[in-house]
Amino acid sequence: MNALESFAAEVVTFTKAHQGWAPFIVALLCFAESLAVVSFFVPATVILVGIGGLIGASGLPFWPIWFGAVAGGILGDWLSYAVGLYFKDSAHHHWPLSRYPEFTKRADEFTRKWGAPGVFIGRFSGPLRAFVPLAAGIFAVPQWKFQLANVSSAILWAFVLLAPGWGLFKYISQYLPH
């Protein structure tokens, strides 16, 4: 097991032990997953799928945890957008972005092509997820268009990550002896 897999397992175990904090833990994970560069170091997608299974297996309430995921995703993208809006093109030349030119270039091209809808689409692409909101800020995508794509994609993305594990355990538990 590598370091990221070990970290993911520890976070799921911690969440199981501290279930009351689950919505906040998930919000923090989604926030980190949505920040350019930071997302490389936090295997949040794997952890969130695991927490989805934990929701079903432990009987945790789905909707507060889903809300935490939505809120964290929205705030992370919003911060990335604000950084891009503030620094404009010079963001590419500052550390840590200057160390990842291939990701910023792909996100820039994607955002030029798709604009605000690209923010929605990019949420579902691991490599683009954290860099597209930054590029949207750099290219000054209008705030209302960005937020519409940001909020709507976060709602769906959080559900897609958490619901399969939750639903699978709910389905299986119907057939297990009580």
MDAnalysis code that builds the backbone (N, CA, C; Angstrom):
import MDAnalysis as mda
import numpy as np

u = mda.Universe.empty(534, n_residues=178, atom_resindex=np.repeat(np.arange(178), 3), trajectory=True)
u.add_TopologyAttr("name", ["N", "CA", "C"] * 178)
u.add_TopologyAttr("resid", np.arange(1, 179))
u.add_TopologyAttr("resname", ["MET", "ASN", "ALA", "LEU", "GLU", "SER", "PHE", "ALA", "ALA", "GLU", "VAL", "VAL", "THR", "PHE", "THR", "LYS", "ALA", "HIS", "GLN", "GLY", "TRP", "ALA", "PRO", "PHE", "ILE", "VAL", "ALA", "LEU", "LEU", "CYS", "PHE", "ALA", "GLU", "SER", "LEU", "ALA", "VAL", "VAL", "SER", "PHE", "PHE", "VAL", "PRO", "ALA", "THR", "VAL", "ILE", "LEU", "VAL", "GLY", "ILE", "GLY", "GLY", "LEU", "ILE", "GLY", "ALA", "SER", "GLY", "LEU", "PRO", "PHE", "TRP", "PRO", "ILE", "TRP", "PHE", "GLY", "ALA", "VAL", "ALA", "GLY", "GLY", "ILE", "LEU", "GLY", "ASP", "TRP", "LEU", "SER", "TYR", "ALA", "VAL", "GLY", "LEU", "TYR", "PHE", "LYS", "ASP", "SER", "ALA", "HIS", "HIS", "HIS", "TRP", "PRO", "LEU", "SER", "ARG", "TYR", "PRO", "GLU", "PHE", "THR", "LYS", "ARG", "ALA", "ASP", "GLU", "PHE", "THR", "ARG", "LYS", "TRP", "GLY", "ALA", "PRO", "GLY", "VAL", "PHE", "ILE", "GLY", "ARG", "PHE", "SER", "GLY", "PRO", "LEU", "ARG", "ALA", "PHE", "VAL", "PRO", "LEU", "ALA", "ALA", "GLY", "ILE", "PHE", "ALA", "VAL", "PRO", "GLN", "TRP", "LYS", "PHE", "GLN", "LEU", "ALA", "ASN", "VAL", "SER", "SER", "ALA", "ILE", "LEU", "TRP", "ALA", "PHE", "VAL", "LEU", "LEU", "ALA", "PRO", "GLY", "TRP", "GLY", "LEU", "PHE", "LYS", "TYR", "ILE", "SER", "GLN", "TYR", "LEU", "PRO", "HIS"])
u.atoms.positions = np.array([
    [0.856, -1.179, 0.000],
    [0.000, 0.000, 0.000],
    [0.899, 1.239, 0.000],
    [0.655, 2.130, -0.970],
    [1.487, 3.330, -1.024],
    [0.985, 4.375, -0.023],
    [1.688, 5.488, 0.044],
    [1.379, 6.517, 1.053],
    [-0.010, 7.120, 0.856],
    [-0.419, 7.365, -0.405],
    [-1.741, 7.944, -0.645],
    [-2.859, 6.971, -0.301],
    [-2.670, 5.692, -0.620],
    [-3.673, 4.685, -0.261],
    [-3.772, 4.556, 1.248],
    [-2.635, 4.590, 1.916],
    [-2.612, 4.523, 3.376],
    [-3.331, 5.728, 3.988],
    [-3.068, 6.909, 3.442],
    [-3.735, 8.121, 3.908],
    [-5.247, 8.005, 3.712],
    [-5.656, 7.530, 2.546],
    [-7.090, 7.373, 2.258],
    [-7.742, 6.422, 3.258],
    [-7.093, 5.304, 3.524],
    [-7.644, 4.339, 4.477],
    [-7.739, 4.940, 5.881],
    [-6.744, 5.709, 6.261],
    [-6.762, 6.347, 7.581],
    [-7.886, 7.375, 7.706],
    [-8.129, 8.130, 6.640],
    [-9.202, 9.132, 6.689],
    [-10.564, 8.452, 6.806],
    [-10.773, 7.377, 6.058],
    [-12.044, 6.650, 6.147],
    [-12.201, 6.058, 7.544],
    [-11.140, 5.495, 8.097],
    [-11.187, 4.948, 9.456],
    [-11.469, 6.056, 10.477],
    [-10.820, 7.195, 10.325],
    [-11.052, 8.330, 11.222],
    [-12.503, 8.796, 11.131],
    [-13.020, 8.862, 9.916],
    [-14.410, 9.290, 9.718],
    [-15.365, 8.305, 10.381],
    [-15.077, 7.037, 10.282],
    [-15.931, 6.018, 10.919],
    [-15.919, 6.194, 12.433],
    [-14.753, 6.494, 12.985],
    [-14.627, 6.657, 14.442],
    [-15.232, 7.968, 14.930],
    [-15.320, 8.968, 14.063],
    [-15.827, 10.294, 14.437],
    [-16.978, 10.684, 13.508],
    [-18.010, 9.876, 13.501],
    [-19.102, 10.017, 12.545],
    [-19.809, 11.367, 12.614],
    [-19.856, 11.979, 13.768],
    [-20.491, 13.280, 13.900],
    [-19.776, 14.368, 13.120],
    [-18.516, 14.138, 12.847],
    [-17.712, 15.103, 12.095],
    [-17.704, 14.816, 10.592],
    [-18.374, 13.761, 10.178],
    [-18.328, 13.331, 8.776],
    [-18.656, 14.450, 7.779],
    [-19.724, 15.250, 7.984],
    [-19.991, 16.316, 6.998],
    [-18.845, 17.322, 6.892],
    [-18.189, 17.619, 8.003],
    [-17.087, 18.586, 7.999],
    [-15.827, 17.989, 7.368],
    [-15.574, 16.715, 7.644],
    [-14.428, 16.021, 7.052],
    [-14.596, 15.972, 5.535],
    [-15.797, 15.619, 5.094],
    [-16.081, 15.542, 3.664],
    [-15.981, 16.928, 3.024],
    [-16.472, 17.957, 3.702],
    [-16.365, 19.324, 3.172],
    [-14.897, 19.710, 2.983],
    [-14.062, 19.406, 3.956],
    [-12.642, 19.718, 3.869],
    [-11.974, 18.949, 2.722],
    [-12.320, 17.680, 2.577],
    [-11.766, 16.881, 1.483],
    [-12.150, 17.458, 0.120],
    [-13.419, 17.809, -0.026],
    [-13.891, 18.355, -1.306],
    [-13.290, 19.730, -1.573],
    [-13.083, 20.503, -0.536],
    [-12.417, 21.798, -0.681],
    [-11.001, 21.585, -1.214],
    [-10.256, 20.665, -0.590],
    [-8.882, 20.378, -1.018],
    [-8.852, 19.791, -2.427],
    [-9.808, 18.945, -2.749],
    [-9.885, 18.322, -4.074],
    [-10.145, 19.358, -5.171],
    [-10.718, 20.481, -4.810],
    [-11.099, 21.498, -5.775],
    [-10.073, 22.622, -5.916],
    [-8.986, 22.553, -5.199],
    [-7.950, 23.591, -5.276],
    [-6.822, 23.158, -6.201],
    [-6.439, 24.058, -7.089],
    [-5.329, 23.767, -7.992],
    [-4.092, 23.405, -7.178],
    [-3.367, 22.430, -7.632],
    [-2.143, 21.891, -7.042],
    [-2.428, 21.089, -5.771],
    [-3.155, 21.633, -4.816],
    [-3.464, 20.911, -3.575],
    [-4.142, 19.585, -3.895],
    [-4.969, 19.582, -4.929],
    [-5.714, 18.372, -5.285],
    [-4.792, 17.199, -5.641],
    [-3.566, 17.482, -6.061],
    [-2.620, 16.407, -6.371],
    [-2.232, 15.602, -5.133],
    [-2.288, 16.232, -3.971],
    [-1.774, 15.615, -2.759],
    [-2.854, 15.047, -1.852],
    [-4.102, 15.221, -2.231],
    [-5.213, 14.716, -1.423],
    [-6.042, 13.779, -2.296],
    [-5.964, 12.476, -2.043],
    [-6.715, 11.517, -2.868],
    [-8.200, 11.504, -2.483],
    [-8.825, 12.657, -2.609],
    [-10.181, 12.823, -2.098],
    [-11.211, 11.974, -2.828],
    [-11.057, 11.772, -4.113],
    [-12.051, 10.990, -4.847],
    [-12.150, 9.586, -4.273],
    [-11.023, 8.945, -4.061],
    [-10.999, 7.593, -3.493],
    [-11.600, 7.601, -2.090],
    [-11.244, 8.597, -1.315],
    [-11.747, 8.696, 0.055],
    [-13.261, 8.906, 0.050],
    [-13.751, 9.759, -0.831],
    [-15.190, 10.042, -0.869],
    [-16.000, 8.822, -1.281],
    [-15.488, 8.048, -2.217],
    [-16.175, 6.807, -2.585],
    [-16.199, 5.865, -1.377],
    [-15.083, 5.791, -0.649],
    [-15.039, 4.974, 0.564],
    [-16.000, 5.470, 1.626],
    [-16.091, 6.761, 1.786],
    [-17.026, 7.325, 2.766],
    [-18.463, 7.073, 2.321],
    [-18.709, 7.074, 1.010],
    [-20.041, 6.704, 0.519],
    [-20.427, 5.311, 0.982],
    [-19.497, 4.370, 0.887],
    [-19.751, 3.018, 1.395],
    [-19.940, 3.010, 2.899],
    [-19.176, 3.830, 3.592],
    [-19.289, 3.942, 5.051],
    [-20.673, 4.469, 5.447],
    [-21.199, 5.394, 4.663],
    [-22.535, 5.940, 4.934],
    [-23.554, 4.803, 4.938],
    [-23.498, 3.980, 3.891],
    [-24.441, 2.873, 3.804],
    [-24.212, 1.818, 4.870],
    [-22.955, 1.477, 5.131],
    [-22.640, 0.406, 6.078],
    [-22.897, 0.807, 7.521],
    [-22.673, 2.074, 7.843],
    [-22.791, 2.527, 9.234],
    [-24.113, 3.201, 9.544],
    [-24.918, 3.403, 8.531],
    [-26.194, 4.071, 8.756],
    [-26.054, 5.568, 8.985],
    [-24.926, 6.152, 8.524],
    [-24.767, 7.597, 8.638],
    [-25.805, 8.288, 7.761],
    [-26.257, 9.451, 8.154],
    [-27.223, 10.164, 7.306],
    [-26.539, 10.675, 6.037],
    [-27.127, 10.361, 4.895],
    [-26.537, 10.712, 3.606],
    [-26.535, 12.205, 3.353],
    [-27.662, 12.881, 3.552],
    [-27.827, 14.258, 3.096],
    [-26.916, 15.274, 3.786],
    [-26.667, 15.187, 5.086],
    [-25.708, 16.155, 5.667],
    [-24.287, 15.974, 5.124],
    [-23.912, 14.735, 4.859],
    [-22.579, 14.475, 4.319],
    [-22.514, 14.946, 2.866],
    [-23.567, 14.696, 2.112],
    [-23.653, 15.187, 0.740],
    [-23.562, 16.713, 0.730],
    [-24.272, 17.369, 1.638],
    [-24.231, 18.830, 1.719],
    [-22.810, 19.318, 2.021],
    [-22.108, 18.626, 2.918],
    [-20.713, 18.976, 3.206],
    [-19.853, 18.870, 1.958],
    [-20.064, 17.818, 1.166],
    [-19.307, 17.645, -0.080],
    [-19.609, 18.778, -1.061],
    [-20.876, 19.124, -1.182],
    [-21.277, 20.209, -2.089],
    [-20.627, 21.524, -1.643],
    [-20.745, 21.835, -0.365],
    [-20.197, 23.096, 0.151],
    [-18.684, 23.165, -0.041],
    [-17.981, 22.093, 0.266],
    [-16.527, 22.077, 0.086],
    [-16.125, 22.240, -1.364],
    [-16.826, 21.556, -2.262],
    [-16.529, 21.676, -3.687],
    [-16.770, 23.081, -4.216],
    [-17.890, 23.674, -3.806],
    [-18.212, 25.040, -4.244],
    [-17.148, 26.022, -3.753],
    [-16.807, 25.932, -2.483],
    [-15.838, 26.875, -1.918],
    [-14.444, 26.707, -2.516],
    [-14.038, 25.468, -2.759],
    [-12.729, 25.229, -3.365],
    [-12.637, 25.801, -4.770],
    [-13.674, 25.565, -5.573],
    [-13.665, 26.118, -6.927],
    [-13.735, 27.643, -6.891],
    [-14.524, 28.171, -5.971],
    [-14.660, 29.619, -5.871],
    [-13.318, 30.269, -5.531],
    [-12.574, 29.651, -4.594],
    [-11.265, 30.193, -4.238],
    [-10.304, 30.122, -5.429],
    [-10.310, 29.000, -6.140],
    [-9.448, 28.875, -7.318],
    [-9.811, 29.933, -8.363],
    [-11.096, 30.150, -8.572],
    [-11.563, 31.178, -9.503],
    [-11.081, 32.555, -9.050],
    [-11.223, 32.854, -7.761],
    [-10.817, 34.161, -7.232],
    [-9.316, 34.391, -7.398],
    [-8.521, 33.352, -7.189],
    [-7.068, 33.463, -7.385],
    [-6.768, 33.793, -8.847],
    [-7.428, 33.079, -9.762],
    [-7.227, 33.346, -11.182],
    [-7.672, 34.742, -11.574],
    [-8.794, 35.180, -11.017],
    [-9.317, 36.512, -11.318],
    [-8.367, 37.604, -10.815],
    [-7.793, 37.374, -9.646],
    [-6.892, 38.358, -9.045],
    [-5.553, 38.431, -9.779],
    [-4.956, 37.272, -10.035],
    [-3.609, 37.251, -10.608],
    [-3.587, 37.278, -12.134],
    [-4.712, 36.964, -12.752],
    [-4.784, 36.897, -14.228],
    [-3.667, 35.998, -14.769],
    [-3.098, 36.350, -15.892],
    [-2.101, 35.497, -16.532],
    [-0.835, 35.331, -15.692],
    [-0.550, 36.273, -14.820],
    [0.659, 36.146, -14.007],
    [0.577, 34.958, -13.045],
    [-0.612, 34.428, -12.823],
    [-0.764, 33.233, -11.973],
    [0.070, 32.078, -12.510],
    [0.185, 31.987, -13.821],
    [0.972, 30.908, -14.436],
    [2.451, 30.976, -14.069],
    [2.921, 32.152, -13.720],
    [4.354, 32.351, -13.488],
    [4.741, 32.298, -12.007],
    [3.768, 32.108, -11.131],
    [4.033, 32.020, -9.691],
    [4.057, 30.557, -9.245],
    [4.904, 30.299, -8.250],
    [4.899, 28.984, -7.635],
    [3.582, 28.845, -6.875],
    [2.927, 27.737, -6.873],
    [3.314, 26.429, -7.402],
    [2.851, 26.182, -8.832],
    [2.041, 27.079, -9.401],
    [1.533, 26.847, -10.754],
    [2.639, 26.787, -11.792],
    [3.705, 27.508, -11.583],
    [4.809, 27.495, -12.549],
    [5.444, 26.110, -12.641],
    [5.212, 25.277, -11.654],
    [5.769, 23.917, -11.662],
    [4.883, 22.935, -12.420],
    [3.684, 23.327, -12.794],
    [2.728, 22.426, -13.457],
    [2.204, 23.045, -14.754],
    [3.083, 23.454, -15.641],
    [2.616, 24.148, -16.851],
    [1.726, 23.265, -17.731],
    [1.935, 21.959, -17.722],
    [1.115, 21.089, -18.565],
    [-0.350, 21.093, -18.125],
    [-0.587, 21.172, -16.834],
    [-1.968, 21.195, -16.342],
    [-2.628, 22.547, -16.582],
    [-1.878, 23.617, -16.363],
    [-2.471, 24.936, -16.588],
    [-2.722, 25.149, -18.082],
    [-1.850, 24.639, -18.940],
    [-2.053, 24.776, -20.379],
    [-3.310, 24.030, -20.816],
    [-3.475, 22.791, -20.357],
    [-4.668, 22.012, -20.715],
    [-5.931, 22.684, -20.208],
    [-5.888, 23.182, -18.981],
    [-7.059, 23.857, -18.412],
    [-7.357, 25.145, -19.164],
    [-6.327, 25.881, -19.551],
    [-6.514, 27.107, -20.317],
    [-7.189, 26.811, -21.661],
    [-6.670, 25.818, -22.375],
    [-7.245, 25.452, -23.669],
    [-8.690, 24.999, -23.515],
    [-8.936, 24.189, -22.513],
    [-10.286, 23.672, -22.248],
    [-11.240, 24.823, -21.928],
    [-10.801, 25.755, -21.107],
    [-11.646, 26.878, -20.705],
    [-11.883, 27.826, -21.876],
    [-10.876, 28.058, -22.689],
    [-11.072, 28.894, -23.888],
    [-12.139, 28.291, -24.796],
    [-12.090, 26.977, -24.931],
    [-13.025, 26.286, -25.824],
    [-14.442, 26.256, -25.254],
    [-14.578, 25.950, -23.958],
    [-15.894, 25.686, -23.371],
    [-16.450, 26.822, -22.522],
    [-15.616, 27.687, -22.002],
    [-16.098, 28.781, -21.154],
    [-16.744, 28.263, -19.874],
    [-17.829, 28.885, -19.445],
    [-18.495, 28.489, -18.199],
    [-18.978, 27.041, -18.215],
    [-19.539, 26.526, -19.323],
    [-19.911, 25.104, -19.314],
    [-18.713, 24.183, -19.043],
    [-17.517, 24.650, -19.380],
    [-16.317, 23.879, -19.091],
    [-16.078, 23.697, -17.603],
    [-16.528, 24.653, -16.805],
    [-16.415, 24.520, -15.345],
    [-17.257, 23.332, -14.888],
    [-18.455, 23.232, -15.447],
    [-19.334, 22.098, -15.109],
    [-18.695, 20.785, -15.560],
    [-18.263, 20.726, -16.814],
    [-17.679, 19.507, -17.373],
    [-16.373, 19.151, -16.658],
    [-15.554, 20.147, -16.405],
    [-14.258, 19.931, -15.782],
    [-14.342, 19.335, -14.383],
    [-15.430, 19.590, -13.682],
    [-15.609, 19.038, -12.331],
    [-15.515, 17.514, -12.344],
    [-15.874, 16.906, -13.458],
    [-15.923, 15.449, -13.548],
    [-14.672, 14.834, -14.169],
    [-13.649, 15.645, -14.385],
    [-12.387, 15.175, -14.938],
    [-11.286, 15.416, -13.916],
    [-10.750, 14.343, -13.376],
    [-9.729, 14.458, -12.341],
    [-8.621, 15.442, -12.625],
    [-7.933, 15.321, -13.767],
    [-6.821, 16.242, -14.017],
    [-7.255, 17.694, -14.216],
    [-8.446, 17.923, -14.713],
    [-8.897, 19.287, -14.978],
    [-9.640, 19.910, -13.799],
    [-10.176, 19.087, -12.915],
    [-11.100, 19.540, -11.867],
    [-10.637, 20.802, -11.142],
    [-9.415, 20.823, -10.708],
    [-8.947, 21.939, -9.886],
    [-8.370, 23.091, -10.701],
    [-8.021, 22.842, -11.963],
    [-7.381, 23.889, -12.750],
    [-8.353, 24.693, -13.606],
    [-9.494, 24.111, -13.972],
    [-10.456, 24.840, -14.806],
    [-11.024, 26.058, -14.076],
    [-11.404, 25.970, -12.799],
    [-11.892, 27.184, -12.124],
    [-10.827, 28.289, -12.074],
    [-9.594, 27.903, -11.895],
    [-8.493, 28.874, -11.923],
    [-8.424, 29.545, -13.296],
    [-8.487, 28.736, -14.347],
    [-8.455, 29.277, -15.704],
    [-9.685, 30.151, -15.970],
    [-10.829, 29.771, -15.433],
    [-12.041, 30.586, -15.599],
    [-11.829, 31.976, -14.987],
    [-11.137, 32.029, -13.871],
    [-10.812, 33.324, -13.278],
    [-9.814, 34.094, -14.112],
    [-8.787, 33.410, -14.590],
    [-7.770, 34.058, -15.414],
    [-8.415, 34.681, -16.651],
    [-9.352, 33.971, -17.271],
    [-10.003, 34.466, -18.486],
    [-11.256, 35.286, -18.193],
    [-11.463, 35.603, -16.920],
    [-12.568, 36.470, -16.489],
    [-13.932, 35.996, -16.977],
    [-14.185, 34.691, -16.834],
    [-15.536, 34.184, -17.093],
    [-16.454, 34.949, -16.143],
    [-17.582, 35.461, -16.623],
    [-18.461, 36.235, -15.737],
    [-18.832, 35.454, -14.469],
    [-18.791, 36.153, -13.339],
    [-19.028, 35.547, -12.023],
    [-20.320, 34.721, -11.979],
    [-21.415, 35.262, -12.485],
    [-22.689, 34.550, -12.388],
    [-22.671, 33.268, -13.211],
    [-22.020, 33.297, -14.369],
    [-21.922, 32.088, -15.188],
    [-21.033, 31.054, -14.502],
    [-19.923, 31.543, -13.937],
    [-19.028, 30.636, -13.220],
    [-19.762, 29.984, -12.050],
    [-20.450, 30.795, -11.242],
    [-21.119, 30.253, -10.056],
    [-22.257, 29.303, -10.422],
    [-22.962, 29.580, -11.483],
    [-24.019, 28.668, -11.925],
    [-23.426, 27.296, -12.255],
    [-22.337, 27.289, -13.013],
    [-21.664, 26.033, -13.349],
    [-21.038, 25.398, -12.109],
    [-20.451, 26.203, -11.247],
    [-19.802, 25.719, -10.037],
    [-20.809, 25.015, -9.121],
    [-21.891, 25.699, -8.799],
    [-22.864, 25.155, -7.848],
    [-23.575, 23.929, -8.431],
    [-24.035, 24.031, -9.668],
    [-24.771, 22.898, -10.248],
    [-23.876, 21.667, -10.395],
    [-22.627, 21.866, -10.789],
    [-21.731, 20.708, -10.932],
    [-21.376, 20.109, -9.579],
    [-21.209, 20.944, -8.551],
    [-20.886, 20.428, -7.217],
    [-22.029, 19.574, -6.666],
    [-23.251, 19.986, -6.918],
    [-24.420, 19.224, -6.458],
    [-24.413, 17.826, -7.074],
    [-24.217, 17.759, -8.369],
    [-24.224, 16.467, -9.061],
    [-22.977, 15.649, -8.732],
    [-21.810, 16.291, -8.737],
    [-20.541, 15.604, -8.465],
    [-20.553, 14.937, -7.096],
    [-21.013, 15.644, -6.083],
    [-21.060, 15.076, -4.730],
    [-21.970, 13.859, -4.691],
    [-23.078, 13.939, -5.369],
    [-24.006, 12.804, -5.395],
    [-23.379, 11.613, -6.107],
    [-22.735, 11.865, -7.236],
    [-22.113, 10.794, -8.017],
    [-21.015, 10.091, -7.214],
    [-20.287, 10.819, -6.385],
    [-19.219, 10.201, -5.595],
    [-19.737, 9.425, -4.389],
    [-20.737, 9.952, -3.729],
    [-21.198, 9.355, -2.474],
    [-22.315, 8.334, -2.647],
    [-23.198, 8.546, -3.581],
    [-24.405, 7.723, -3.688],
    [-24.166, 6.254, -4.034],
    [-23.215, 5.917, -4.907],
    [-23.074, 4.491, -5.228],
    [-22.780, 3.607, -4.006],
    [-21.848, 4.021, -3.165],
    [-21.546, 3.239, -1.966],
    [-22.717, 3.198, -1.003],
    [-23.354, 4.341, -0.831],
    [-24.530, 4.441, 0.043],
    [-25.642, 3.539, -0.474],
    [-25.955, 3.637, -1.755],
    [-27.036, 2.848, -2.342],
    [-26.732, 1.370, -2.352],
    [-25.485, 1.004, -2.658],
    [-25.106, -0.405, -2.692],
    [-25.292, -1.044, -1.327],
    [-24.829, -0.390, -0.273],
    [-24.977, -0.951, 1.066],
    [-26.439, -0.990, 1.497],
    [-27.223, 0.002, 1.124],
    [-28.650, -0.019, 1.449],
    [-29.336, -1.183, 0.746],
    [-28.956, -1.431, -0.517],
    [-29.537, -2.511, -1.291],
    [-29.147, -3.873, -0.715],
    [-27.855, -4.032, -0.447],
    [-27.360, -5.306, 0.087],
    [-27.956, -5.584, 1.462],
    [-28.106, -4.559, 2.281],
    [-28.608, -4.764, 3.642],
    [-30.039, -5.299, 3.655],
    [-30.789, -5.118, 2.591],
    [-32.129, -5.668, 2.512],
    [-32.103, -7.191, 2.509],
    [-31.006, -7.754, 2.005],
    [-30.917, -9.201, 1.832],
    [-30.057, -9.882, 2.900],
    [-29.488, -9.110, 3.795],
    [-28.706, -9.688, 4.876],
    [-29.601, -10.009, 6.066],
    [-29.296, -11.084, 6.762],
    [-30.109, -11.408, 7.950],
    [-29.921, -10.322, 9.017],
    [-30.995, -9.960, 9.651],
    [-30.937, -8.914, 10.673],
    [-30.782, -9.493, 12.018],
])
